[in-house]
């Protein structure tokens, strides 16, 4: 079986023909993936802002979590997804941010079905699978920003959060599509397609937005990074996620604190 490794970083996107997704997706030079469209959302860069100590604390927390992934989580050959309505596994005291982390994980789980649908479509059309969907992404950003405004949430924060969700989802898609390319035995059976997955994504998007409003005081507080790490780490060490999904989970949650600037 071909070995594959998924990575996630918080470094700026590199433009050019050799990179087809954002900074935390798998490089696809010569692998035949389509896409590469811009996601339409950019957050502020930290370059040129002085010493490293001024970097947002959650970035350092994310780096710590990613460093631990390699030591506590294998990149597994098989992964069992939780049911759509599954709640958190018992893993000790629950953080006040555990509910939003669980929703982020539930949304991330849809990436497997999305990747499978895109793989199946590519086999039918003979065209490379296209991960980026700028039209759909723009619809999500605009809908969530408008809904966030009605809840009194800053649009920039809402867009940052959902950029994190979308890019993390694409990280999983790229990882799975790469694996299936080199390990045909791992290709899943045909599923129900994107039409069945998108309503689930839309539902979870709304619930994530509700959690942003409910936990705004915590997420905007000075110790957001520490509290979020306390909610994410038990998931990473619970055996519920493999290395690919763990890296993507960190990418998705790192944007929940509004003071975080991540590309």
Backbone as numpy.savetxt, mean C-alpha at the origin, in Angstrom:
# Nx Ny Nz CAx CAy CAz Cx Cy Cz
11.87 -23.05 -8.03 11.02 -21.86 -8.03 11.91 -20.61 -8.03
11.59 -19.67 -8.89 12.39 -18.46 -8.94 12.23 -17.68 -7.66
13.31 -17.16 -7.17 13.27 -16.34 -5.96 12.86 -14.93 -6.33
12.03 -14.29 -5.50 11.64 -12.91 -5.76 11.61 -12.18 -4.45
11.93 -10.92 -4.50 11.99 -10.11 -3.29 11.25 -8.82 -3.55
10.39 -8.44 -2.63 9.65 -7.17 -2.74 10.32 -6.15 -1.84
10.42 -4.93 -2.32 11.02 -3.88 -1.53 10.08 -2.72 -1.44
10.24 -1.93 -0.37 9.48 -0.70 -0.23 10.41 0.34 0.34
10.43 1.51 -0.24 11.29 2.57 0.24 10.49 3.84 0.38
11.10 4.85 0.97 10.49 6.16 1.07 11.34 7.17 0.33
12.00 6.75 -0.73 12.82 7.63 -1.54 12.01 8.14 -2.70
12.40 9.31 -3.28 11.64 9.89 -4.37 11.58 8.97 -5.58
10.51 9.12 -6.36 10.34 8.35 -7.57 11.44 8.69 -8.57
11.99 7.69 -9.20 12.98 7.90 -10.24 12.29 7.83 -11.58
12.39 8.91 -12.34 11.76 8.93 -13.65 12.70 8.31 -14.67
12.12 7.69 -15.69 12.95 7.14 -16.74 12.41 5.84 -17.24
12.95 5.34 -18.33 12.40 4.14 -18.97 12.59 2.88 -18.18
13.49 2.87 -17.18 13.76 1.64 -16.46 12.87 1.44 -15.26
12.04 2.42 -14.93 11.19 2.32 -13.76 9.75 2.56 -14.19
8.88 1.60 -13.90 7.52 1.68 -14.37 6.51 2.00 -13.27
6.93 2.05 -12.05 6.01 2.37 -10.99 6.68 3.36 -10.06
6.06 3.59 -8.89 6.65 4.54 -7.96 7.85 3.93 -7.25
8.37 4.67 -6.28 9.64 4.29 -5.67 9.61 2.97 -4.94
8.41 2.53 -4.50 8.40 1.30 -3.71 7.90 0.10 -4.48
7.78 0.18 -5.81 7.40 -0.98 -6.57 8.63 -1.68 -7.12
8.44 -2.86 -7.67 9.56 -3.65 -8.16 9.99 -3.13 -9.52
11.28 -2.85 -9.76 11.73 -2.42 -11.08 11.33 -3.45 -12.12
10.90 -2.95 -13.31 10.36 -3.86 -14.31 11.07 -3.74 -15.64
12.30 -3.34 -15.65 13.03 -3.23 -16.89 13.10 -4.59 -17.57
12.60 -4.61 -18.80 12.67 -5.81 -19.59 11.70 -6.89 -19.17
10.75 -6.57 -18.27 9.81 -7.57 -17.80 8.49 -7.49 -18.53
8.28 -6.48 -19.33 7.10 -6.43 -20.16 5.85 -5.88 -19.52
5.96 -5.16 -18.39 4.77 -4.59 -17.80 4.37 -3.33 -18.53
3.07 -3.11 -18.62 2.59 -1.86 -19.18 2.41 -0.85 -18.09
1.85 0.30 -18.45 1.57 1.34 -17.46 2.68 2.35 -17.40
2.90 2.89 -16.21 3.92 3.90 -16.04 3.35 5.30 -15.99
2.01 5.44 -15.99 1.41 6.76 -15.93 1.62 7.37 -14.56
1.60 8.70 -14.53 1.76 9.38 -13.25 0.54 9.15 -12.39
0.74 9.13 -11.07 -0.38 8.90 -10.17 -1.14 10.16 -9.85
-0.61 11.31 -10.23 -1.34 12.55 -10.06 -1.23 13.16 -8.68
-0.53 12.55 -7.75 -0.39 13.09 -6.39 1.07 13.06 -6.01
1.60 14.17 -5.62 2.97 14.23 -5.15 3.00 14.92 -3.80
3.76 14.42 -2.89 3.92 15.07 -1.59 5.27 15.77 -1.56
5.46 16.63 -0.56 6.65 17.45 -0.52 7.92 16.66 -0.36
8.99 17.13 -0.97 10.27 16.46 -0.86 11.03 16.99 0.32
11.82 16.14 0.94 12.63 16.54 2.08 14.06 16.86 1.69
14.35 16.80 0.41 15.72 17.07 -0.01 16.09 18.52 0.23
17.30 18.72 0.61 17.81 20.07 0.76 17.26 20.80 1.96
16.75 20.08 2.94 16.15 20.75 4.09 17.04 20.71 5.32
18.29 20.45 5.14 19.18 20.51 6.30 19.53 19.14 6.80
19.77 19.04 8.10 20.29 17.82 8.69 19.24 16.70 8.69
19.70 15.49 8.82 18.83 14.33 8.77 17.85 14.29 9.92
18.17 14.96 11.03 17.30 14.93 12.20 15.97 15.62 11.94
15.87 16.41 10.87 14.63 17.09 10.58 13.69 16.21 9.77
14.09 15.04 9.43 13.24 14.12 8.70 12.06 13.72 9.59
10.83 13.60 9.02 9.68 13.23 9.85 9.95 11.95 10.62
9.55 11.88 11.88 9.87 10.70 12.70 9.25 9.42 12.17
8.10 9.50 11.48 7.48 8.27 11.00 8.31 7.62 9.91
9.08 8.41 9.16 9.95 7.82 8.15 10.98 6.92 8.82
11.54 7.41 9.93 12.51 6.58 10.66 11.83 5.34 11.23
10.60 5.50 11.71 9.87 4.34 12.23 9.61 3.32 11.13
9.27 3.82 9.94 9.02 2.92 8.81 10.29 2.17 8.44
11.41 2.88 8.45 12.68 2.22 8.14 13.00 1.13 9.15
12.69 1.40 10.42 12.92 0.40 11.44 12.04 -0.83 11.21
10.77 -0.59 10.91 9.86 -1.71 10.67 10.30 -2.52 9.46
10.72 -1.84 8.40 11.16 -2.55 7.21 12.41 -3.36 7.49
13.28 -2.83 8.34 14.47 -3.59 8.69 14.14 -4.86 9.45
13.07 -4.79 10.26 12.66 -5.94 11.04 11.92 -6.98 10.21
11.31 -6.54 9.08 10.55 -7.47 8.26 11.41 -8.63 7.81
12.63 -8.32 7.37 13.50 -9.36 6.85 13.87 -10.40 7.89
13.86 -10.01 9.18 14.27 -10.95 10.22 13.11 -11.73 10.81
11.89 -11.19 10.70 10.77 -11.88 11.34 9.76 -12.44 10.36
9.82 -12.03 9.08 8.82 -12.47 8.12 9.46 -13.09 6.90
9.08 -14.30 6.55 9.56 -14.89 5.30 8.74 -14.38 4.13
9.34 -14.42 2.94 8.58 -14.18 1.73 8.01 -15.53 1.33
6.76 -15.76 1.65 6.18 -17.08 1.52 5.74 -17.38 0.10
5.63 -18.68 -0.18 5.17 -19.10 -1.50 3.65 -19.10 -1.58
3.00 -19.26 -0.46 1.55 -19.27 -0.43 1.08 -18.25 0.59
-0.10 -17.68 0.36 -0.65 -16.72 1.30 -2.15 -16.89 1.37
-2.66 -17.04 2.57 -4.10 -17.17 2.77 -4.64 -15.82 3.18
-5.56 -15.29 2.39 -6.12 -13.98 2.69 -7.25 -14.11 3.70
-7.38 -13.14 4.61 -8.50 -13.16 5.53 -9.80 -12.88 4.81
-10.92 -13.30 5.37 -12.21 -13.01 4.78 -12.43 -11.51 4.77
-13.32 -11.06 3.89 -13.52 -9.63 3.69 -13.89 -8.92 4.99
-14.66 -9.58 5.84 -15.09 -8.94 7.07 -14.29 -9.36 8.27
-13.15 -9.98 8.05 -12.37 -10.50 9.17 -11.84 -9.38 10.04
-11.87 -9.57 11.33 -11.37 -8.58 12.26 -9.94 -8.88 12.62
-9.33 -8.07 13.49 -7.94 -8.28 13.88 -7.76 -9.56 14.66
-6.62 -10.20 14.44 -6.31 -11.40 15.21 -5.90 -10.99 16.62
-6.14 -11.85 17.57 -5.76 -11.54 18.95 -4.25 -11.52 19.07
-3.70 -10.37 19.42 -2.25 -10.25 19.50 -1.85 -9.27 20.59
-2.58 -9.27 21.69 -2.23 -8.39 22.78 -3.12 -7.16 22.79
-2.80 -6.18 23.64 -3.62 -4.98 23.76 -3.73 -4.25 22.42
-4.93 -3.76 22.14 -5.18 -3.09 20.87 -4.89 -1.60 20.98
-4.16 -1.07 20.02 -3.89 0.35 19.95 -5.13 1.07 19.45
-5.25 2.37 19.77 -6.37 3.13 19.27 -6.32 3.26 17.75
-5.15 3.01 17.16 -5.01 3.07 15.70 -5.12 1.69 15.05
-5.34 0.65 15.85 -5.48 -0.69 15.28 -6.64 -0.80 14.28
-7.80 -0.17 14.54 -8.89 -0.28 13.57 -8.53 0.28 12.19
-7.86 1.41 12.14 -7.51 1.96 10.83 -6.43 1.12 10.16
-5.50 0.56 10.94 -4.48 -0.33 10.37 -5.14 -1.58 9.79
-6.15 -2.11 10.48 -6.88 -3.27 9.97 -7.59 -2.95 8.66
-8.15 -1.75 8.55 -8.80 -1.35 7.31 -7.78 -1.20 6.18
-6.63 -0.65 6.50 -5.57 -0.53 5.50 -5.16 -1.92 5.02
-5.04 -2.86 5.94 -4.68 -4.23 5.57 -5.77 -4.87 4.72
-7.01 -4.64 5.09 -8.11 -5.20 4.30 -8.09 -4.65 2.88
-7.84 -3.36 2.75 -7.75 -2.77 1.41 -6.57 -3.36 0.64
-5.47 -3.55 1.33 -4.27 -4.10 0.70 -4.51 -5.53 0.21
-5.34 -6.27 0.92 -5.65 -7.64 0.52 -6.31 -7.71 -0.85
-6.99 -6.63 -1.25 -7.64 -6.64 -2.56 -6.63 -6.63 -3.70
-5.38 -6.29 -3.42 -4.37 -6.23 -4.47 -4.16 -7.59 -5.12
-4.32 -8.67 -4.35 -4.15 -10.01 -4.90 -5.18 -10.28 -5.99
-6.44 -9.93 -5.69 -7.50 -10.15 -6.67 -7.36 -9.23 -7.87
-6.94 -7.98 -7.62 -6.73 -7.04 -8.72 -5.62 -7.53 -9.64
-4.52 -7.98 -9.05 -3.40 -8.49 -9.86 -3.83 -9.70 -10.66
-4.62 -10.59 -10.03 -5.09 -11.79 -10.73 -5.97 -11.42 -11.92
-6.84 -10.42 -11.73 -7.72 -9.99 -12.82 -6.91 -9.39 -13.96
-5.88 -8.61 -13.64 -5.05 -8.00 -14.67 -4.21 -9.05 -15.39
-3.76 -10.04 -14.65 -3.01 -11.13 -15.28 -3.90 -11.88 -16.26
-5.10 -12.22 -15.82 -6.03 -12.97 -16.67 -6.36 -12.17 -17.93
-6.59 -10.87 -17.76 -6.89 -10.02 -18.91 -5.72 -9.98 -19.89
-4.52 -9.93 -19.36 -3.35 -9.88 -20.24 -3.18 -11.18 -21.02
-3.56 -12.29 -20.41 -3.46 -13.56 -21.11 -4.50 -13.65 -22.23
-5.63 -13.01 -22.03 -6.68 -13.03 -23.05 -6.37 -12.10 -24.21
-5.75 -10.96 -23.90 -5.49 -9.97 -24.94 -4.12 -10.10 -25.58
-3.21 -10.82 -24.90 -1.86 -10.92 -25.40 -1.01 -9.69 -25.14
-1.54 -8.75 -24.35 -0.83 -7.53 -24.01 -0.27 -7.64 -22.59
0.82 -6.89 -22.30 1.37 -6.93 -20.93 0.35 -6.42 -19.92
0.36 -6.95 -18.71 -0.55 -6.43 -17.68 -0.22 -4.99 -17.33
-1.24 -4.18 -17.20 -1.08 -2.76 -16.89 -1.50 -2.53 -15.44
-0.56 -2.11 -14.62 -0.83 -1.89 -13.21 -1.39 -0.49 -12.97
-0.76 0.50 -13.54 -1.21 1.88 -13.33 -2.54 2.13 -14.04
-3.45 2.80 -13.35 -4.75 3.18 -13.90 -5.02 4.62 -13.49
-4.42 5.59 -14.18 -4.51 6.98 -13.74 -5.93 7.53 -13.69
-6.80 7.05 -14.56 -8.18 7.53 -14.54 -8.88 7.08 -13.26
-8.77 5.81 -12.95 -9.37 5.27 -11.73 -8.74 5.92 -10.50
-7.44 6.09 -10.49 -6.75 6.69 -9.35 -7.23 8.12 -9.12
-7.37 8.88 -10.20 -7.85 10.26 -10.07 -9.26 10.30 -9.51
-10.10 9.35 -9.91 -11.46 9.28 -9.39 -11.45 9.04 -7.88
-10.57 8.15 -7.43 -10.47 7.86 -6.00 -9.99 9.09 -5.24
-8.92 9.72 -5.74 -8.40 10.91 -5.06 -9.46 11.99 -4.94
-10.15 12.27 -6.04 -11.14 13.35 -6.03 -12.32 13.02 -5.13
-12.80 11.78 -5.20 -13.95 11.38 -4.39 -13.61 11.43 -2.90
-12.43 10.93 -2.54 -12.05 10.92 -1.13 -11.75 12.33 -0.62
-11.15 13.16 -1.45 -10.88 14.54 -1.04 -12.18 15.29 -0.80
-13.16 15.08 -1.68 -14.45 15.75 -1.51 -15.16 15.24 -0.26
-15.14 13.93 -0.05 -15.77 13.37 1.15 -15.05 13.84 2.41
-13.72 13.94 2.34 -12.96 14.42 3.48 -13.29 15.86 3.82
-13.50 16.68 2.81 -13.88 18.07 3.04 -15.20 18.15 3.78
-16.13 17.28 3.42 -17.43 17.27 4.11 -17.28 16.86 5.57
-16.21 16.11 5.87 -15.94 15.70 7.25 -14.99 16.65 7.96
-14.63 17.73 7.29 -13.74 18.71 7.89 -12.28 18.34 7.87
-11.88 17.40 6.99 -10.49 16.96 6.90 -9.77 17.71 5.79
-8.51 18.08 6.02 -7.74 18.78 4.97 -7.57 17.90 3.73
-7.78 18.48 2.57 -7.68 17.72 1.33 -6.28 17.17 1.11
-5.27 17.96 1.45 -3.90 17.49 1.23 -3.62 16.21 2.02
-4.11 16.16 3.23 -3.92 14.98 4.07 -4.65 13.77 3.49
-5.90 13.98 3.09 -6.69 12.88 2.54 -6.03 12.34 1.27
-5.58 13.23 0.42 -4.92 12.78 -0.81 -3.62 12.04 -0.50
-2.89 12.51 0.50 -1.66 11.83 0.90 -1.96 10.41 1.38
-3.00 10.27 2.20 -3.35 8.96 2.74 -3.72 8.00 1.62
-4.55 8.45 0.69 -5.01 7.53 -0.35 -3.96 7.33 -1.44
-3.04 8.26 -1.58 -1.89 7.98 -2.45 -1.09 6.82 -1.86
-0.95 6.81 -0.54 -0.25 5.71 0.11 -0.96 4.38 -0.10
-2.29 4.40 -0.02 -3.04 3.15 -0.21 -2.89 2.63 -1.63
-3.01 3.52 -2.60 -2.94 3.11 -4.00 -1.55 2.62 -4.36
-0.54 3.34 -3.93 0.83 2.93 -4.29 1.22 1.63 -3.59
0.75 1.43 -2.36 1.03 0.17 -1.67 0.32 -0.99 -2.38
-0.90 -0.76 -2.83 -1.63 -1.77 -3.57 -0.88 -2.15 -4.84
-0.32 -1.16 -5.50 0.44 -1.43 -6.73 1.75 -2.15 -6.43
2.32 -1.89 -5.27 3.52 -2.62 -4.87 3.24 -4.13 -4.84
2.11 -4.50 -4.24 1.74 -5.91 -4.19 1.45 -6.44 -5.59
0.75 -5.66 -6.39 0.45 -6.11 -7.75 1.72 -6.39 -8.55
2.67 -5.48 -8.50 3.93 -5.69 -9.22 4.66 -6.93 -8.70
4.66 -7.10 -7.38 5.35 -8.25 -6.82 4.73 -9.56 -7.26
3.39 -9.63 -7.24 2.71 -10.85 -7.65 2.85 -11.12 -9.14
2.71 -10.08 -9.95 2.84 -10.26 -11.40 4.25 -10.71 -11.77
5.23 -10.20 -11.06 6.61 -10.63 -11.30 6.77 -12.10 -10.94
6.23 -12.47 -9.80 6.34 -13.86 -9.37 5.67 -14.80 -10.38
4.46 -14.45 -10.81 3.74 -15.32 -11.73 4.46 -15.45 -13.07
5.15 -14.39 -13.43 5.91 -14.44 -14.69 6.99 -15.52 -14.63
7.64 -15.65 -13.48 8.74 -16.59 -13.34 8.33 -17.89 -12.64
7.12 -17.94 -12.11 6.66 -19.14 -11.41 5.22 -19.42 -11.83
5.01 -19.94 -13.04 3.65 -20.15 -13.55 2.80 -21.05 -12.65
3.42 -21.93 -11.89 2.65 -22.81 -11.01 1.91 -22.03 -9.93
2.37 -20.80 -9.64 1.74 -20.00 -8.59 0.59 -19.15 -9.11
0.35 -19.16 -10.43 -0.73 -18.34 -10.99 -2.07 -18.82 -10.45
-2.90 -17.91 -9.91 -4.18 -18.33 -9.32 -5.20 -18.69 -10.39
-6.23 -19.40 -9.97 -7.33 -19.71 -10.88 -8.08 -18.43 -11.23
-8.72 -18.38 -12.40 -9.47 -17.18 -12.79 -10.48 -16.78 -11.72
-10.52 -15.48 -11.45 -11.43 -14.97 -10.42 -12.62 -14.27 -11.03
-13.22 -13.39 -10.22 -14.44 -12.71 -10.65 -14.19 -11.38 -11.34
-12.93 -10.94 -11.42 -12.60 -9.73 -12.15 -12.67 -8.46 -11.32
-12.24 -7.37 -11.95 -12.16 -6.09 -11.26 -13.53 -5.57 -10.84
-14.55 -5.89 -11.60 -15.89 -5.38 -11.28 -16.35 -5.84 -9.91
-15.89 -7.00 -9.47 -16.29 -7.51 -8.15 -15.42 -6.96 -7.04
-14.21 -6.50 -7.37 -13.27 -6.04 -6.35 -13.48 -4.57 -6.02
-13.78 -3.77 -7.01 -13.84 -2.33 -6.79 -14.89 -1.87 -5.79
-16.07 -2.50 -5.72 -17.01 -2.10 -4.66 -16.45 -2.33 -3.26
-15.65 -3.38 -3.10 -15.02 -3.63 -1.80 -14.02 -2.52 -1.49
-13.21 -2.16 -2.48 -12.25 -1.07 -2.29 -12.96 0.22 -1.93
-14.05 0.52 -2.64 -14.79 1.76 -2.36 -15.35 1.76 -0.94
-15.85 0.61 -0.51 -16.39 0.50 0.85 -15.30 0.74 1.90
-14.15 0.11 1.70 -13.06 0.26 2.67 -12.51 1.68 2.64
-12.46 2.30 1.46 -12.02 3.69 1.38 -12.85 4.58 2.30
-14.17 4.38 2.25 -15.04 5.19 3.09 -14.80 4.96 4.57
-14.54 3.71 4.93 -14.28 3.39 6.34 -12.94 3.95 6.81
-11.94 3.93 5.92 -10.65 4.55 6.27 -10.85 6.04 6.52
-11.63 6.68 5.67 -11.90 8.10 5.85 -12.60 8.36 7.18
-13.54 7.51 7.54 -14.23 7.65 8.83 -13.22 7.56 9.99
-12.26 6.66 9.87 -11.25 6.51 10.91 -10.32 7.72 10.98
-10.04 8.33 9.84 -9.23 9.55 9.87 -9.93 10.63 10.68
-11.24 10.73 10.48 -12.00 11.72 11.23 -12.09 11.35 12.71
-12.33 10.06 12.99 -12.49 9.63 14.38 -11.20 9.71 15.17
-10.06 9.45 14.51 -8.76 9.42 15.19 -7.90 10.62 14.81
-8.52 11.69 14.39 -7.75 12.85 13.94 -6.83 13.40 15.03
-7.32 13.43 16.25 -6.50 13.97 17.34 -5.24 13.14 17.54
-5.38 11.82 17.43 -4.22 10.94 17.60 -3.27 11.07 16.41
-3.84 11.04 15.20 -3.02 11.05 13.99 -2.31 12.39 13.77
-2.86 13.46 14.30 -2.21 14.77 14.17 -1.36 15.12 15.38
-1.32 14.23 16.35 -0.54 14.49 17.56 0.94 14.31 17.35
1.75 14.80 18.27 3.20 14.73 18.12 3.76 13.32 18.23
3.00 12.39 18.81 3.48 11.02 18.96 2.78 10.06 18.00
2.28 10.60 16.88 1.59 9.77 15.90 2.48 8.62 15.41
3.74 8.92 15.15 4.64 7.88 14.63 4.75 6.71 15.59
4.93 7.01 16.86 5.08 5.95 17.86 3.79 5.15 18.01
2.66 5.85 18.03 1.38 5.15 18.20 1.07 4.29 16.97
1.37 4.79 15.81 1.12 4.03 14.59 2.02 2.79 14.53
3.27 2.97 14.93 4.19 1.82 14.97 3.67 0.75 15.91
3.10 1.17 17.04 2.57 0.21 18.01 1.38 -0.57 17.44
0.67 0.04 16.50 -0.48 -0.64 15.88 -0.05 -1.53 14.72
1.02 -1.14 14.01 1.45 -1.88 12.83 2.31 -3.08 13.19
3.20 -2.91 14.15 4.17 -3.96 14.44 3.53 -5.29 14.82
2.45 -5.32 15.65 1.83 -6.61 15.96 1.32 -7.34 14.72
0.87 -6.60 13.72 0.42 -7.23 12.48 1.60 -7.87 11.76
2.72 -7.16 11.73 3.91 -7.66 11.03 4.45 -8.94 11.66
4.28 -9.07 12.95 4.85 -10.22 13.66 3.82 -11.31 13.96
2.60 -11.15 13.46 1.52 -12.08 13.79 1.47 -13.29 12.87
2.22 -13.26 11.76 2.15 -14.33 10.79 1.02 -14.17 9.79
0.31 -13.05 9.85 -0.83 -12.82 8.96 -0.40 -12.32 7.58
0.82 -11.79 7.47 1.26 -11.23 6.20 2.64 -11.78 5.85
2.90 -11.92 4.56 4.22 -12.32 4.12 5.06 -11.06 3.89
6.29 -11.25 3.42 7.20 -10.12 3.28 6.71 -9.06 2.32
6.15 -9.48 1.18 5.63 -8.53 0.20 4.52 -7.68 0.78
3.54 -8.32 1.40 2.42 -7.57 1.95 2.82 -6.77 3.18
3.81 -7.23 3.92 4.29 -6.46 5.08 4.95 -5.17 4.63
5.79 -5.25 3.60 6.43 -4.05 3.08 5.39 -3.07 2.56
4.38 -3.60 1.87 3.33 -2.74 1.34 2.49 -2.14 2.47
2.28 -2.90 3.55 1.52 -2.37 4.69 2.24 -1.18 5.32
3.55 -1.28 5.46 4.31 -0.15 5.98 4.17 1.05 5.05
4.25 0.81 3.75 4.10 1.90 2.77 2.73 2.55 2.88
1.71 1.74 3.10 0.35 2.26 3.15 0.07 3.03 4.44
0.65 2.59 5.55 0.36 3.23 6.84 1.26 4.43 7.10
2.40 4.50 6.45 3.35 5.57 6.76 2.79 6.94 6.40
1.76 7.00 5.54 1.19 8.28 5.15 -0.01 8.69 6.01
-0.35 7.90 7.03 -1.51 8.23 7.83 -1.28 9.46 8.71
-0.06 9.66 9.17 0.25 10.86 9.96 0.38 12.04 9.00
-0.40 13.08 9.15 -0.42 14.18 8.17 0.91 14.91 8.05
1.78 14.84 9.08 3.05 15.54 9.01 4.08 14.79 8.18
3.75 13.57 7.73 4.71 12.75 6.99 4.72 13.16 5.53
5.92 13.28 4.96 6.07 13.56 3.53 6.75 12.36 2.90
6.03 11.62 2.10 6.56 10.40 1.51 6.26 10.39 0.03
7.25 9.98 -0.75 7.03 9.76 -2.19 7.05 8.28 -2.46
